[in-house]
Amino acid sequence: MAASLKTPDLAEEFLLEDFNLIGRSQDATIRLTDNGVSRQHATIRRDGRLYWLADLGSANGSFVNEVAISTARALRHGDRLQFGTSVFVFDNDDSDHTRDLSSQTQVLRTVALPVKTVKATLLVGDLRNFTQISSQLTAEEVAAMLREWYADCEAILKPRGAIIDKFIGDGVFAYWPSNDEESRARATEAARLLSMPETSISPTRKWLRDNLGTEVYCHVGLNVGEVALGAMGRGVNTAVGEAVNVTFRIES
């Protein structure tokens, strides 16, 4: 069965789809009538057996277990989520998956998972003026544009050997675990394609261009440097380090 968000008193439950937009807008996937919640507040996206929560630059932030998230967060069964004053518990009743995650947690507590330092090629992409553009759209259209943007990223990055570390609302962070000439060339080509609106397969972006005269551009930052690769506390592989922080600053 599908994962869901439940209120702590179990009075209300929202079944999660592959892509979910959370907000006050009438056509949000999960609509919350809470003044502390933005129109387009956050998204929950399914990727394989994981569900990722990302904040969309909301006014009051999104919290997991009382900690504000700044990047996309992989959710675990029992996590407590808060948007405004609305609180939910993440329920993933895939028992096999839950057992797998519990086993991983035990391993993490007893054995340090291997973390290696490598020289990597890093890419951060971000849709420019996303908040301003999304204000012209319904929540359903915003959700469609984000789904299509993620599809664009996967279609461009994965065939060029990139590992997509995470989607962060309207942004993406990916890397190549090498800084050799081929990896740098692939990253440069991917950056060029991401930044060209005409390469997008997004019907929503085409509609914005044709009907509102609004072009949605992607800004991209590239960098090379040493990063630590491994499972950092939650059993999910990621890249961390100062070079990653610098890449985000380059993009911004």
C-alpha positions in Angstrom: 0.0 0.0 0.0 1.0 3.6 -0.5 2.7 5.7 2.1 0.7 8.5 3.7 0.7 11.5 6.1 -1.5 11.1 9.2 -2.4 13.5 11.8 -1.1 12.4 15.3 -4.6 11.7 16.4 -5.2 9.6 13.3 -8.3 11.7 12.5 -7.0 12.6 9.0 -4.9 10.8 6.4 -3.5 11.8 3.0 -2.3 9.0 0.7 0.9 10.0 -1.1 1.2 9.9 -4.8 4.4 9.8 -6.8 4.5 13.6 -6.6 2.6 15.7 -4.0 2.3 19.5 -3.7 1.5 20.7 -0.1 0.0 24.1 0.4 -3.0 26.3 0.9 -3.9 26.5 -2.8 -7.3 24.9 -3.6 -5.7 22.5 -6.1 -2.7 21.4 -4.0 -2.4 17.7 -3.8 -2.5 18.0 0.0 -4.4 21.2 0.8 -3.9 22.7 4.3 -6.2 25.5 5.5 -3.5 26.9 7.8 -2.5 30.5 7.7 1.1 29.5 8.5 1.3 27.5 5.3 2.2 29.0 1.9 0.2 28.5 -1.3 2.9 26.3 -2.6 4.7 25.2 0.6 6.6 22.0 0.0 6.7 18.9 -2.1 7.0 15.2 -1.4 8.4 13.2 -4.3 8.7 9.4 -4.6 12.0 8.1 -6.0 12.0 4.3 -6.1 11.3 3.2 -2.5 12.2 6.6 -0.9 10.0 9.6 -0.4 11.8 13.0 -0.5 10.5 16.2 1.2 11.6 19.5 -0.2 10.6 23.0 0.9 9.6 25.5 -1.8 10.9 28.6 -0.1 7.9 28.8 2.1 7.5 31.7 4.5 7.6 29.6 7.7 9.7 26.6 6.6 9.1 22.8 6.7 10.2 20.7 9.6 11.1 17.1 10.1 11.3 16.0 13.8 11.3 19.6 14.8 14.3 20.5 12.7 13.9 22.9 9.7 15.0 21.4 6.4 17.3 23.4 4.1 17.7 20.6 1.5 15.6 17.7 0.3 15.2 15.1 3.0 14.5 11.4 2.7 11.7 10.5 5.0 11.6 7.5 7.3 8.6 5.7 8.7 7.5 7.6 11.9 9.0 10.9 11.0 7.1 13.9 12.4 6.5 16.6 9.7 5.3 20.2 10.4 4.0 22.8 8.0 2.9 26.0 9.7 1.0 24.7 12.7 -0.1 21.5 10.9 1.6 18.3 12.1 1.7 14.9 10.4 3.4 11.6 10.9 4.9 9.9 7.9 3.6 6.4 7.6 5.2 4.0 5.1 3.5 0.6 5.6 5.8 -1.2 3.2 6.9 -3.6 5.9 9.8 -5.1 3.9 11.1 -1.6 3.3 10.6 -0.6 6.9 12.6 -3.7 8.0 15.3 -2.8 5.5 15.6 0.7 6.9 15.6 -0.6 10.5 18.4 -2.9 9.6 20.3 -0.1 8.0 19.8 2.0 11.1 21.3 -0.7 13.3 24.3 -1.0 11.0 24.8 2.7 11.1 24.7 2.7 14.9 27.3 -0.1 15.1 29.5 0.0 12.0 30.7 3.2 10.4 29.6 3.0 6.8 32.6 3.6 4.4 32.9 7.3 3.4 35.5 8.1 0.8 37.0 11.4 -0.3 37.2 11.9 -4.1 37.8 14.6 -6.5 34.4 15.3 -8.1 32.8 17.4 -10.7 29.7 19.2 -9.2 26.6 20.7 -10.7 23.8 22.8 -9.2 20.9 24.0 -11.2 18.0 26.2 -10.2 14.9 27.6 -12.0 15.2 31.4 -11.9 12.4 33.5 -10.4 10.5 30.3 -9.6 8.5 32.0 -6.7 7.4 34.9 -9.0 6.5 32.6 -11.8 4.6 30.1 -9.6 2.4 33.0 -8.3 1.0 33.2 -11.9 0.0 29.5 -11.8 -2.4 27.2 -10.1 -1.0 24.7 -7.6 -1.7 22.0 -10.2 0.3 23.8 -12.8 3.2 24.4 -10.3 3.2 20.7 -9.5 3.2 19.8 -13.2 6.1 22.2 -13.9 8.2 20.7 -11.1 7.5 17.1 -12.3 8.5 18.1 -15.8 11.6 19.9 -14.5 12.7 16.8 -12.6 12.1 14.8 -15.8 14.2 17.3 -17.8 17.1 16.9 -15.3 17.0 13.1 -15.4 16.8 13.0 -19.2 19.9 15.3 -19.4 22.0 14.3 -16.5 21.7 10.6 -16.2 22.7 9.7 -19.8 25.8 11.8 -19.3 26.9 9.8 -16.3 25.8 12.2 -13.5 24.6 11.0 -10.1 21.6 13.0 -9.0 22.2 13.6 -5.3 19.0 15.4 -4.6 16.2 17.6 -5.9 15.7 20.7 -3.7 12.3 22.2 -4.6 13.1 23.9 -7.9 16.8 23.0 -7.8 18.9 20.0 -8.5 22.3 18.9 -7.2 24.3 16.3 -9.1 27.9 15.1 -9.4 30.3 13.0 -11.3 32.7 11.1 -8.9 35.7 12.2 -10.9 37.2 15.5 -12.1 38.9 14.0 -15.2 38.5 15.7 -18.6 35.6 13.5 -19.7 33.6 14.2 -16.6 34.2 17.9 -16.9 33.1 17.8 -20.6 30.0 15.9 -19.7 29.1 18.3 -16.9 29.7 21.3 -19.3 27.4 19.8 -21.9 24.7 19.0 -19.3 24.9 22.6 -18.0 24.5 23.9 -21.5 21.5 21.8 -22.2 19.8 22.6 -18.8 20.3 26.3 -19.4 18.6 26.2 -22.9 14.8 26.5 -22.5 14.3 25.0 -25.9 15.7 21.7 -24.8 13.0 21.3 -22.1 10.2 18.7 -22.7 8.0 20.6 -20.3 4.5 21.4 -21.7 4.0 23.8 -18.8 7.1 25.8 -19.7 6.0 25.9 -23.3 2.6 27.1 -22.3 4.1 29.9 -20.2 6.3 30.9 -23.2 3.4 30.8 -25.7 0.6 32.3 -23.6 2.3 34.6 -21.1 5.5 35.4 -22.8 7.4 34.1 -19.8 10.5 32.1 -20.3 11.7 29.8 -17.5 15.4 29.7 -17.4 17.7 27.4 -15.5 20.9 28.9 -14.0 23.7 26.4 -13.5 26.8 26.4 -11.3 29.8 24.1 -12.0 32.7 23.3 -9.8 35.4 20.7 -9.2 36.8 19.8 -5.8 37.2 17.2 -3.1 34.0 15.8 -1.5 33.1 13.1 1.0 30.9 10.5 -0.6 28.9 8.0 1.5 25.9 7.4 3.7 25.7 10.4 6.1 23.6 9.2 9.0 20.3 8.2 7.3 21.5 5.4 5.0 21.3 7.6 1.9 24.4 8.2 -0.2 25.2 11.9 -0.6 28.2 14.2 -1.3 29.2 16.8 1.3 32.1 19.2 1.7 33.2 22.8 1.2 33.3 22.2 -2.6 29.6 21.4 -2.5 28.9 24.6 -0.6 31.0 26.6 -3.1 29.0 25.2 -6.0 25.7 26.3 -4.5 27.2 29.8 -4.0 28.5 29.8 -7.6 25.0 29.0 -8.9 23.4 31.7 -6.8 
